[in-house]
């Protein structure tokens, strides 16, 4: 997939403020300081698509970017941001939860995990929440350039072991490094395949790699192949 255009649409504080659901959406989320902004800039081929801040948790709104005029990249607030007041944290966590559960145009969530850390409680709880709410997702282990390959593999295997009781088949797993430009092709391929499936369900098949489409297709129905894990406790927040 080639990215020929990446245009900021809007920042939404809640579900009602989000744009219409005429385009398929791919959301990125992770713990604060997981390297999300750098990854989004790498994927888009733009250095300034998402603001990279030295302060963890800079993203506090749901940010929408229209890519190639045919799909949206969605930058979600990071979870576990300690510097936000409890009442504000609850407010934007609720907005993210509503987006993930109710947004009909959401095709896939890219759950970002820091590859340099052993399994973290917040990450495990978030994956558990995604499963219990039947939200389609893939796992992306970030910043693989920052630690030894053996450490990356050890942490990935440990994470898989933590979540394996909830699955008959583990979710798709990828690794990336914004510094090394590693993982860009693989993640864009995930998006391209999902776009082909989404457009196949909604009407005439559109080539997801096409970059000159002027008129986006009509509303896309939610992808039907929702994950069927063993559904842990759905009440636990992340």
C-alpha positions as CSV (number, residue, x, y, z in Angstrom):
1,X,0.0,0.0,0.0
2,X,1.2,3.5,-0.9
3,X,0.3,6.4,1.2
4,X,-0.3,9.4,-1.1
5,X,-2.2,11.6,1.2
6,X,-2.7,11.9,5.0
7,X,-5.1,14.7,6.0
8,X,-6.1,15.6,9.6
9,X,-9.8,15.5,10.0
10,X,-10.6,16.4,13.6
11,X,-10.0,15.8,17.3
12,X,-13.1,14.4,19.1
13,X,-13.6,14.5,22.9
14,X,-16.4,11.9,22.7
15,X,-18.2,9.5,20.4
16,X,-20.8,12.1,19.3
17,X,-18.1,14.4,18.1
18,X,-16.5,11.8,15.8
19,X,-16.9,12.1,12.0
20,X,-19.5,10.1,10.0
21,X,-18.9,6.4,9.6
22,X,-18.5,6.5,5.8
23,X,-14.9,5.3,5.8
24,X,-13.2,2.2,7.4
25,X,-11.1,3.1,10.5
26,X,-8.0,1.6,12.0
27,X,-7.2,2.7,15.5
28,X,-3.9,2.7,17.4
29,X,-3.6,2.6,21.1
30,X,-1.2,1.7,23.9
31,X,0.2,2.7,27.2
32,X,1.7,6.2,27.5
33,X,5.2,6.4,26.1
34,X,4.8,3.2,24.0
35,X,6.0,5.1,20.9
36,X,2.6,5.5,19.2
37,X,3.2,8.9,17.7
38,X,6.5,7.9,16.1
39,X,4.9,4.8,14.7
40,X,2.0,6.7,13.2
41,X,4.4,9.2,11.6
42,X,6.4,6.3,10.1
43,X,3.3,4.6,8.7
44,X,2.1,7.8,7.1
45,X,5.5,8.7,5.7
46,X,5.1,12.2,7.4
47,X,7.2,13.5,10.3
48,X,4.5,15.7,11.6
49,X,1.3,13.6,11.3
50,X,1.1,12.9,15.0
51,X,2.9,15.1,17.5
52,X,5.8,13.4,19.3
53,X,6.0,14.8,22.8
54,X,8.6,14.3,25.6
55,X,5.6,14.2,28.0
56,X,3.9,10.8,28.1
57,X,0.2,10.9,27.5
58,X,0.1,14.0,25.3
59,X,-2.8,12.6,23.2
60,X,-6.0,13.3,25.2
61,X,-8.6,13.4,22.3
62,X,-9.5,10.9,19.6
63,X,-7.7,12.2,16.5
64,X,-8.8,11.2,13.0
65,X,-6.7,11.3,9.8
66,X,-8.1,10.5,6.4
67,X,-5.6,8.4,4.4
68,X,-5.6,8.2,0.6
69,X,-9.2,9.5,0.7
70,X,-10.4,6.0,1.4
71,X,-9.8,5.1,5.1
72,X,-9.1,6.7,8.4
73,X,-6.2,6.3,10.8
74,X,-7.4,6.9,14.4
75,X,-5.0,8.0,17.1
76,X,-6.5,7.1,20.5
77,X,-5.4,8.4,23.9
78,X,-2.9,6.3,25.7
79,X,-4.2,4.4,28.8
80,X,-2.5,4.6,32.2
81,X,-1.6,8.3,32.0
82,X,-0.8,9.1,35.6
83,X,-0.6,12.9,35.2
84,X,-4.3,13.3,34.3
85,X,-6.6,13.9,37.2
86,X,-8.8,10.9,38.1
87,X,-12.0,12.5,36.9
88,X,-10.5,13.5,33.6
89,X,-8.9,10.1,33.2
90,X,-12.3,8.5,33.7
91,X,-13.8,10.8,31.1
92,X,-11.5,10.1,28.3
93,X,-11.2,6.4,29.1
94,X,-15.0,6.3,28.8
95,X,-14.8,8.0,25.4
96,X,-12.2,5.5,24.2
97,X,-14.3,2.6,25.5
98,X,-17.4,3.9,23.7
99,X,-15.5,4.4,20.5
100,X,-14.0,0.8,20.6
101,X,-17.3,-0.8,21.4
102,X,-19.8,1.2,19.4
103,X,-18.0,2.6,16.3
104,X,-19.4,0.6,13.4
105,X,-16.7,1.7,10.9
106,X,-13.9,0.4,13.1
107,X,-12.1,-2.5,11.3
108,X,-9.2,-3.2,13.5
109,X,-7.3,-2.0,16.6
110,X,-3.6,-2.0,16.7
111,X,-2.7,-2.6,20.4
112,X,0.8,-1.3,21.0
113,X,3.1,-3.1,23.5
114,X,6.6,-1.9,24.6
115,X,8.9,-4.8,23.5
116,X,11.5,-3.8,26.1
117,X,9.3,-4.6,29.1
118,X,8.0,-7.8,30.5
119,X,4.2,-8.2,30.5
120,X,2.6,-5.2,32.2
121,X,-0.7,-5.4,34.1
122,X,-2.3,-2.5,32.2
123,X,-1.5,-4.1,28.8
124,X,-2.8,-7.5,29.9
125,X,-6.0,-5.9,31.2
126,X,-6.5,-4.0,28.0
127,X,-6.2,-7.1,25.9
128,X,-8.6,-8.8,28.2
129,X,-11.1,-5.9,27.7
130,X,-10.8,-6.1,23.9
131,X,-11.5,-9.8,24.0
132,X,-14.5,-9.5,26.3
133,X,-16.0,-6.8,24.1
134,X,-15.3,-8.7,20.8
135,X,-13.1,-5.9,19.4
136,X,-10.9,-7.0,16.5
137,X,-7.2,-6.4,17.2
138,X,-3.6,-7.2,16.4
139,X,-0.7,-6.9,18.8
140,X,2.3,-4.7,17.8
141,X,5.4,-4.8,19.9
142,X,7.2,-1.4,19.5
143,X,10.7,0.0,19.9
144,X,12.5,-3.3,19.1
145,X,15.6,-1.3,18.3
146,X,16.0,-0.2,21.9
147,X,16.7,-3.7,23.4
148,X,18.5,-6.9,22.5
149,X,16.6,-9.2,20.1
150,X,16.7,-11.9,22.7
151,X,15.0,-9.6,25.2
152,X,12.3,-8.7,22.7
153,X,11.6,-12.4,22.0
154,X,11.5,-13.3,25.7
155,X,9.0,-10.5,26.4
156,X,6.8,-11.4,23.5
157,X,6.8,-15.1,24.5
158,X,6.0,-14.1,28.1
159,X,3.1,-11.9,26.9
160,X,1.7,-14.7,24.7
161,X,1.8,-17.0,27.7
162,X,-0.2,-14.6,29.8
163,X,-3.0,-14.2,27.3
164,X,-3.0,-17.7,25.7
165,X,-5.7,-19.1,28.1
166,X,-8.2,-16.7,26.5
167,X,-7.6,-17.9,22.9
168,X,-8.0,-21.0,20.8
169,X,-5.7,-19.2,18.3
170,X,-3.5,-16.3,19.4
171,X,-4.1,-12.9,17.7
172,X,-1.8,-11.7,14.9
173,X,1.5,-10.3,16.3
174,X,3.9,-7.9,14.7
175,X,7.0,-6.0,15.7
176,X,8.1,-2.5,14.7
177,X,10.7,0.2,15.1
178,X,10.0,3.8,14.0
179,X,13.8,4.5,14.1
180,X,14.7,1.5,11.9
181,X,11.5,1.9,9.7
182,X,10.8,-1.8,10.6
183,X,7.3,-3.1,10.4
184,X,5.8,-0.5,8.1
185,X,5.1,-2.8,5.2
186,X,3.6,-5.5,7.5
187,X,1.3,-3.2,9.3
188,X,0.1,-1.5,6.1
189,X,-0.5,-5.0,4.6
190,X,-2.8,-5.7,7.6
191,X,-4.8,-2.6,6.8
192,X,-4.9,-3.3,3.1
193,X,-6.3,-6.8,3.6
194,X,-8.9,-5.5,6.0
195,X,-9.9,-2.8,3.5
196,X,-10.4,-5.4,0.8
197,X,-12.7,-7.4,3.1
198,X,-14.6,-4.3,4.3
199,X,-15.2,-3.0,0.8
200,X,-16.2,-6.5,-0.4
201,X,-18.9,-6.5,2.2
202,X,-20.2,-3.0,1.5
203,X,-20.3,-3.1,-2.3
204,X,-18.1,-3.3,-5.4
205,X,-14.5,-4.3,-4.5
206,X,-12.1,-1.3,-4.4
207,X,-8.4,-1.8,-4.8
208,X,-7.2,-0.7,-1.4
209,X,-3.8,0.2,-2.8
210,X,-5.3,2.7,-5.2
211,X,-4.3,6.2,-4.4
212,X,-6.2,8.3,-6.9
213,X,-9.8,7.5,-5.8
214,X,-11.8,10.8,-5.7
215,X,-15.1,9.5,-4.3
216,X,-14.9,7.4,-1.2
217,X,-17.4,4.5,-1.1
218,X,-20.6,4.4,0.8
219,X,-20.7,3.5,4.5
220,X,-18.9,0.3,5.3
221,X,-20.4,-2.3,7.5
222,X,-18.4,-3.6,10.5
223,X,-16.1,-6.5,9.7
224,X,-17.9,-9.7,10.6
225,X,-14.9,-11.9,11.7
226,X,-14.9,-10.7,15.3
227,X,-12.4,-12.5,17.6
228,X,-13.9,-15.4,19.4
229,X,-11.7,-15.8,22.5
230,X,-12.7,-17.4,25.7
231,X,-14.2,-14.1,27.0
232,X,-12.7,-13.3,30.4
233,X,-14.3,-11.0,32.9
234,X,-15.8,-8.1,30.8
235,X,-16.2,-5.8,33.8
236,X,-12.6,-5.2,34.4
237,X,-11.4,-1.8,33.3
238,X,-7.9,-1.2,31.8
